[in-house]
Amino acid sequence: MADAVATAQEELAQGVKRGELTRDPYRFVLGALSVTLGLFPGFVARIEAAAEGARVPLSAEEKAVFRRDLRDSLRQEAGNLARAINRRTALLSGAGAMAVALIAGTGGYLLGRGSVREEVAVLEARLALGSGASRAWLSLIQANSDPRPALTAGNSWQDQASGRRAAEVRLWLDPAAASVPPHR
């Protein structure tokens, strides 16, 4: 190999002389190429020596050290992997629980909102009175802001046929007269 490199270097030097490149800037490029070729045999020798050293079999002690180091490394990496999987699982579980809670909360709100509207509509229909009856009840409510005294003052009884309770209620039919504050 060294002979082939020496021959190539000699041919480069002869090419510079024959081509009258002694004053040409390319002569430097060709010189660098010749130096690079000169380094090549040394690199090949080092690579061959490294390859020969790698072929030497390991002793029993070296094998034991290698196995122990390999085992320790694998245990450490297995622990790291288990911790990473545990963290990832915890994060995914937390995100899933939050998503389920958000979906359930949103669904419950939307369903509840619709059911309240339906219940209000049913109650409004049951409580709907004609405009005359509404006006009459409104004037009674305005005249009697607290119905408790009226309910306790009357007689009460239970209807035998229906089982419903009833009471006589004394209500004011006119609003109370506005009291004029004393003049100072």
C-alpha positions as CSV (number, residue, x, y, z in Angstrom):
1,M,0.0,0.0,0.0
2,A,2.8,2.4,0.9
3,D,4.5,1.7,-2.5
4,A,1.3,2.5,-4.4
5,V,0.9,5.8,-2.5
6,A,4.6,6.7,-3.1
7,T,4.1,6.0,-6.8
8,A,1.0,8.2,-6.9
9,Q,2.9,11.0,-5.1
10,E,5.7,10.8,-7.6
11,E,3.3,10.9,-10.6
12,L,1.7,14.1,-9.1
13,A,5.1,15.7,-8.8
14,Q,6.1,14.7,-12.4
15,G,2.7,16.0,-13.7
16,V,3.4,19.4,-12.1
17,K,6.8,19.5,-13.9
18,R,5.6,18.2,-17.2
19,G,2.6,20.5,-17.3
20,E,4.9,23.4,-16.4
21,L,2.7,24.2,-13.4
22,T,5.5,25.4,-11.2
23,R,4.1,28.9,-11.2
24,D,0.4,28.0,-11.4
25,P,-1.7,28.3,-8.3
26,Y,-3.0,24.8,-8.9
27,R,0.4,23.4,-7.9
28,F,-0.6,24.0,-4.3
29,V,-3.8,22.0,-4.7
30,L,-1.8,19.2,-6.2
31,G,0.8,19.4,-3.4
32,A,-2.0,19.1,-0.8
33,L,-3.4,16.1,-2.6
34,S,0.1,14.5,-2.5
35,V,0.4,15.1,1.3
36,T,-3.1,13.7,1.8
37,L,-2.1,10.6,-0.1
38,G,1.0,10.3,2.1
39,L,-1.2,10.2,5.3
40,F,-3.4,7.4,3.9
41,P,-1.1,4.4,4.7
42,G,-0.8,5.5,8.3
43,F,-4.6,5.6,8.7
44,V,-4.9,2.2,7.1
45,A,-2.3,0.8,9.5
46,R,-4.1,2.2,12.5
47,I,-7.4,0.8,11.4
48,E,-5.9,-2.6,10.8
49,A,-4.3,-2.6,14.3
50,A,-7.6,-1.7,15.9
51,A,-9.4,-4.5,14.0
52,E,-6.7,-7.0,15.1
53,G,-7.2,-5.9,18.8
54,A,-10.9,-6.3,18.6
55,R,-10.5,-9.9,17.6
56,V,-8.8,-10.9,20.8
57,P,-11.2,-12.9,22.9
58,L,-12.3,-11.7,26.3
59,S,-11.0,-13.4,29.4
60,A,-13.4,-14.8,32.0
61,E,-12.9,-11.9,34.3
62,E,-13.5,-9.4,31.5
63,K,-16.7,-11.2,30.5
64,A,-17.9,-11.1,34.1
65,V,-17.2,-7.3,34.3
66,F,-18.9,-6.8,30.9
67,R,-22.0,-8.8,32.0
68,R,-22.2,-7.0,35.3
69,D,-22.0,-3.6,33.6
70,L,-24.6,-4.6,31.1
71,R,-26.9,-5.9,33.8
72,D,-26.6,-2.7,35.8
73,S,-27.2,-0.5,32.8
74,L,-30.2,-2.5,31.8
75,R,-31.7,-2.3,35.3
76,Q,-31.1,1.5,35.4
77,E,-32.7,2.0,32.0
78,A,-35.6,-0.3,32.9
79,G,-36.3,1.8,36.0
80,N,-36.1,5.0,33.9
81,L,-38.5,3.5,31.4
82,A,-40.9,2.4,34.1
83,R,-40.9,6.0,35.6
84,A,-41.5,7.5,32.2
85,I,-44.4,5.1,31.5
86,N,-45.9,5.9,34.9
87,R,-45.7,9.6,34.3
88,R,-47.2,9.3,30.8
89,T,-50.0,7.0,32.1
90,A,-50.8,9.5,34.9
91,L,-50.9,12.4,32.5
92,L,-53.1,10.6,30.1
93,S,-55.4,9.4,32.9
94,G,-55.7,12.9,34.3
95,A,-56.4,14.4,30.8
96,G,-59.1,11.6,30.2
97,A,-60.7,12.3,33.6
98,M,-60.8,16.0,32.9
99,A,-62.3,15.4,29.4
100,V,-65.0,13.1,30.9
101,A,-65.8,15.6,33.6
102,L,-66.0,18.5,31.0
103,I,-68.3,16.5,28.7
104,A,-70.5,15.3,31.6
105,G,-70.8,18.8,33.0
106,T,-71.6,20.3,29.6
107,G,-74.1,17.6,28.9
108,G,-75.8,17.9,32.3
109,Y,-76.0,21.7,31.9
110,L,-77.6,21.5,28.5
111,L,-80.0,18.7,29.4
112,G,-80.9,20.5,32.7
113,R,-81.4,23.8,31.0
114,G,-83.9,22.2,28.5
115,S,-85.8,20.4,31.3
116,V,-86.2,23.5,33.3
117,R,-87.6,25.3,30.4
118,E,-90.1,22.5,29.9
119,E,-91.1,22.5,33.6
120,V,-91.6,26.3,33.6
121,A,-93.7,26.0,30.5
122,V,-95.9,23.4,32.2
123,L,-96.3,25.5,35.4
124,E,-97.1,28.6,33.4
125,A,-99.8,26.7,31.5
126,R,-101.3,25.4,34.8
127,L,-101.2,28.9,36.4
128,A,-102.5,30.7,33.4
129,L,-105.6,32.7,34.3
130,G,-107.7,34.9,32.2
131,S,-106.9,38.6,32.3
132,G,-109.9,39.4,34.5
133,A,-109.1,36.7,37.1
134,S,-105.4,37.8,37.1
135,R,-106.4,41.4,37.8
136,A,-108.7,40.3,40.6
137,W,-106.0,38.2,42.3
138,L,-103.5,41.0,41.8
139,S,-105.7,43.6,43.6
140,L,-106.2,41.1,46.5
141,I,-102.5,40.4,46.7
142,Q,-101.8,44.2,46.8
143,A,-104.4,44.8,49.5
144,N,-103.2,41.8,51.6
145,S,-99.4,41.7,51.5
146,D,-99.2,39.1,54.3
147,P,-101.9,36.3,54.1
148,R,-100.9,34.7,57.5
149,P,-103.3,36.7,59.7
150,A,-106.2,36.1,57.3
151,L,-105.6,32.4,57.3
152,T,-105.4,32.0,61.1
153,A,-108.5,34.3,61.8
154,G,-111.0,32.2,59.8
155,N,-112.8,28.9,60.5
156,S,-111.4,25.8,58.9
157,W,-113.0,22.5,58.0
158,Q,-112.4,19.4,55.9
159,D,-114.8,18.4,53.1
160,Q,-116.0,14.8,53.7
161,A,-116.5,14.0,50.0
162,S,-113.2,15.1,48.6
163,G,-111.1,15.1,51.8
164,R,-109.7,18.5,51.0
165,R,-109.3,21.1,53.7
166,A,-110.8,24.6,53.4
167,A,-110.8,27.8,55.4
168,E,-112.6,31.0,55.6
169,V,-110.3,33.8,54.8
170,R,-110.9,37.4,55.6
171,L,-109.2,39.5,53.0
172,W,-109.1,43.3,52.5
173,L,-110.7,44.2,49.2
174,D,-109.3,47.7,49.1
175,P,-105.7,48.7,49.5
176,A,-104.8,50.3,52.8
177,A,-105.1,54.1,52.9
178,A,-101.7,55.8,52.6
179,S,-100.7,57.3,55.9
180,V,-99.6,60.9,55.8
181,P,-96.6,61.6,57.9
182,P,-97.1,64.2,60.6
183,H,-96.2,67.7,59.6
184,R,-93.3,69.2,61.5
